[in-house]
Amino acid sequence: MTRDNFLFAIIGILLGFIVGFMLHGVMSQRDAERAAASTTQRQQQLPPDHPPVGTDGTGNSQQQSMEQVQQTLARARSNPKDFEAQIMAANLEYQIGQYDQAIQFLLTANQIKPDDYNTVANLVMVNMDARHMDAAEKWYRAALAKKPDDVAVLDGLCNVLLTAGKKSEAEQMVNRLAKADASNQDLPQFRDRLSKLK
């Protein structure tokens, strides 16, 4: 190998190292930007009170989030008179699809503040998602007792009663819904379902 060839080989190797180093820097920066964008996007899709989700690869943020969840649940269990703790625990359980556990926390919250309408409304929603139709009907009626003209509650109760095949009660509730909101978009299908029950 001549001296010139050797010099070109060394220059080529050095140039390769420099170009490789620059490419690696650009690629790393691009990956970091993608990860940050992905984290931001995922956090925007989460409810406002959801613990932060990390993507640093170490699992520290996820571990910290799990610890926060466990602390929230432990706080609710150890303080059955703490209304806010019960509501927070119910929200966490609901978010992960643990409906029966969410219902237990909501029931405790309802015992602490029986006049809180939001707790009753949440009991309706979670029981509906858990497919506990009898319990959902009970809580719809409790919500209606607190707000007799709440169109959303009337609408939901009509649906539950029709699904259960309770013809006369469903007819009364459909008529009540028609009085409260004559232009309700569900009225035609409720009346159709009611006619099929007769």
N, C-alpha and C positions, 0 to 999 in steps of 0.2 A: 504494500500500500504506500503510495507516494505521500509526501508531506501535504500537498494540496488536497488530495482525497481525504486524508485524515482530518484536516482543518474543516472541510465541508461537512464531514460526518459529525464533528463536534458541534458545529453551528446548527446543523439540522436537529440534533438531539436537544440542544438548548432551546431552539425555536419551538420544538414539539412540546417541551416542558412548559414554556411560557404560554403557548396557545391553549394547552390542556388546562393549565392553572386558571386562565381567564375564562374558559368555557365552564369549568367547574364552579367558579364564582357566580357566573350568570345563571347557571342552572339552579344552584342553591338558592339564590335570591328569588328566582321564579317559583320554586317549590314553596318557599316561605310565604310568598304573597298568596299563592293558591291556598295554603293551609289557613292563613289568616282570613281570607275571603270565605272559605268553607266554614270556619268557626263562626264568623259574623252571621253568615246565612243561617246556620243551624240555630244560633241564639235568637235570631229574629223570629224563627218559627216556634220557639218555646213560649209558654205563658210568661207574663211579666215577673211572677214570683218564683220562677224555676231557678234552681241553683245553677251557676255557670258551668259550662261544659268545656273542657280543655282538650287540646290536641298536641301537647308537647311530646307525646310518645313515652313519657315517663309514668303516666298514670297518676301523677300527683294531684292534678285537679279533679280527676274522677274519684280518686280515693277521698279527697277532701269533701267532694259533693256527697259521697256515700256516708261519710261521717256526719255531715250536716243533716242528711235525711234521717239517719239513725238517732241523732240527738233530738230532732224535732219529734219523732215518734215516741222516743223515751220520755221526753218532756210531757207529751200529751197523756201518756199512760200513767206517769207518776203524779200528774196534777189534774185529776179528773174534774176539778172545779175551774180550770183555766179555759175559758171560752175560746180565746184566740188560738191557744195550742191545739184544741180539738179541731178547729176549722182548718188550721194549717196542715195538721196530720191527715185530715179527710181529703184535702186537696192533693196531697202527695200520693196517697193511696189511690185516689181516683185517676190521677195521671198515669199510673202504671197498670191500670185496669183491675186493681184489687177492690172491686165494688163492695163486697160484703164488709171488708175492714173499714172502708170509707163510710159506709152506712153506720157502723158501730160508733165511730167518732162523731158523726153528725147527730146521732141519737143522744149521745152524751151532751153535745153542744145544745141540743134542743131542750134537754132537761135543765141546763144552766139558764138558758134564755128562751123560754117557751114562746115569747111574743116576737122573736126575731123572724121576720118574714123570709129573709134570704136563706136561713137554715132550712126552713120548711120547703122552700122552692128547690134547694139543693137535694133534699131528701126525695122529692118527686123525681128529679132528673136522674139521680144515681140509681134509684129503684127501677126506673124505666130502662136504663142501660143494663141493669142486672137482670132484667126480665122478671122482676117480682111485681107482677101486675096488681095483685091484691093490695100490697103495701103502697104501690104507686097511687092506686085509687084512694086509699086512706089519706095519703099526704096531699093529694089534689084537693080532697074535701077540706082538709085542714087549711090549705092555702086559700081556698074559696071562702072559708069562714072569716079569714082575716081581710081578704079583698074580694068582695062578692062580684065586682064588675071587671075583674082581671080577665081580659079576653083570651090571653094565652093559656091561662089555667082552665077556663071554660072549654076552650078548644081541645086541650089535652085530655080533660076528663071525658068529653064526648068520645074521643078516640078510644080511651080505655074501656068505657062502658060498652061501646059498640063491639070492640074486640072480645069482651067477656060475654057478649050476647044478652046483656041486661036491657031488654027492649024498652020497658016502660020508663026506667030511669034514664036511659039514653035519649028517649024522646023528650022528656022534660028538659034535659040538659041542652039538647039541640035547639029547642024552642027558646030557652034562656039565652043561648049564644046568639040566636037570630035577633033577639030584642037588644042585646048589648052591642052587636055588630052585624047589622043586616047585610053588609057587603062582604062578609068574611068569605074568603076564597074556598074554605073547606066545607062550607054549608051544603053545596050541591052533592058532594061525595058522601057526606054524613047522612043526608036525606036518602040517598040511593041505598046506602048500607042499611039504613033503618027500615026501608021498604022491603028489603030482602029478609029481615028478621021477622016480619009479620006473617 
